[in-house]
Amino acid sequence: MYQLPSFKEIMNQHYNKLDWKNIVRTAISSHWTIKLKADCEEKSTLKLLSKRNLNIGQTHNVWDTISSSVKDVRKAATKVRMLTGTYMLQTLKVKFNQAEIDPTCSICKLEAEDLQHLLTSCPAYRHIRKSHFQQIKEYIVSKIGNSVWTINFNSKMAITELLIDCQSFVERNILPNDKMILRTIEMK
């Protein structure tokens, strides 16, 4: 199950206690990380979650970038609900409710209220979106250049992915694999 050495190999190697603990810990962690990533691939609600840095025993970037203030923890909890597909939007209510519920955004009444609409289209949030998004865009353009930005962030879905989990763009070699850059994007 955990791909540990056979009993015969263990007896021949004469592992010391620390080495053996490390081998077992690594094997168990590796097994469950692989299982976690496989399970995540099957879940449609986790489509925006980057699986690249998803490891047992490590927190996601969202949690690594916040302070311990109540405000930051609440913001991170909301972002994690969006990231895991559990943020309660009208389209999610329609999925899980037997009663007739309209998926249309209850605020603007223009289109279905899904994550993409909430983060990129809803006119009610335009002023909030404009100030925050402009900071993110300027920072990313300073790191990758305007032409790379224009090519890769030209759709609402790409912007939604960026706002929810920017690590997916590292996997595609669009953003640099630099923890400080990713943390700065997450904090904006």
N, C-alpha and C positions, 0 to 999 in steps of 0.2 A: 504494500500500500504506500509506504513512504520511501520506497527504494533505498532502504538501509542495507548495509553490507550483510552478507550471510553470517551465520554463527561461526562457521569455519574461518572466514576472513577476520572476524572480530577477535577470535582466539589467537590467530597468527600475528595480528598487528600489535597486540598489547597496547591499546589506546590508554592514555592517562584520562583521568576523570574529566578534566576541562575539555580536552579534544573530543571525547565521546559526547559530552553535553552539547558542544558546538555542532557536531555532525548531526545529532538528533534534532536539535533546534532548527538547523538549516533545512533538513529534509522535511520536517513537519511544516515549516513556514512555506517552503517551496510548493509542497503538495497543495496546501490550502489556497495559496495565491493563484495557482493554475486553476483550481476549481472555482475560485471567486471570479476570475476573469472569464472563464467559460460560462458561468451562470449569468454574468453581466451581459455577455453577447446575446443571450437568449431573451433578455428583458427589454421590451420596446420602450419602457419608461426611462431606461438608462442610455438611450441613444446619444445623448449629448455629453455623457460622462467619458472622459478620456481614460482608457484602460492602461495606458502606458506606465504611469507611476502608481498604479493601484497594487499595493502590496500589503500583506498581513503585517500588522505591527507598525504601520506608518500612516500618519494622518494625511488627508488630502490637503492640497495647497490652500483651499478655502479656510481651513482651520489653522494652518501654519501662519497665515498672514494677519490674523486679527490680534488685537490686544485683549485683555481680560475685562474690558468695560462692558457693561450690560448692553449698551447700544451696539457695539461691534458684534457681540455674541448673537444678538437678535438679527442683525443684518446677515450674519453668516448662516444662521439657522434658516432664514428665508431663502438665501441663495442655495443652500443644500437641498431644500425642498424642491426648488426649481430644477436643480441638477439631477435629482433622483426621480423626477416626474410625480412628486406627491404634493406639489403646490396646488391648492384648490382653485382651479379655473372653471369657467362654465363648461368647457368641453370635457373636463374630467368629471364634473357633476353629472353630465348627460350619460357618460359611460356607466356610472355606478348607481344611478338612481332609476327606480322603476317608474316614478312619476314623470309626467311630461315636463321637461325642462328645456328652455330655449338656450342653445349654445352661444347665441349672440352676446357680445360684450354688453353687460348691463350699464356701463358708463357711457360709451359712445354710440351704441346701437348700430354700428356700421358693418361689422363682420364678426365671425366666430372668435370668441375669446380663448385663444391658445397662447402659449408662451411667446411665440414669435410676434403675435399681435400686441401683446402686453409690452414687450421690450422694444419693438421697432415701429409700430404703426399707430397705436391708440392715440388720438389727438388730445385726450385728456391728460396724458403724461408727457406731452411734447416739451414743455418747459424744463421738466426734471431731466428728461432724456437728453435734451440738447446740451445742458451744462456738463453733465457727467460724461456723455459720449464724446464730446469735443476734447476733453482732457485725455481720454483713452486714445482717441485717434491721433492726436498730436504726439503723444508719447510713442506710440507704435510707429508712426511715420518717421520719427527721429531715429528709430532703431533699424527699420527695414527699407525706408525710402518710399516716396510717393507712388512710384510706378508699381512696386510690389503690392502696396496697399490697394491701389485701384484694381489690379488684376484679381486679387484674392478676396477682397471684402466688398464685392459689388452686389451682393444679394442680402436680403433680409435674413435668410437662414444662416449665412456666414456670420453676420453681425450677432445673431442670437447665440450661435456657438461660441463666438469670441467672448461675449458677456457672461455666459454660463461657465465655460471651462476652456480657457485659452490654451491649455496644454495640447489640445488636439491639433493646433496649428504648428506645434513643435514637431509632432509626429510626421507632418506633411512637409517639414523643412521650410515653413513660411516664417515662423518666429524662431529666433535663436534659442538654443537649449541652455538658457542662463537663468538660474534660480532667482537672481535679483530682479531681472526683467519681468519674469512671470509673476513674482510677488508684487512688484509695483503695479502691474496691470490688474491683478486681483484686488489690490487695495483701492484702486481709483473708483 
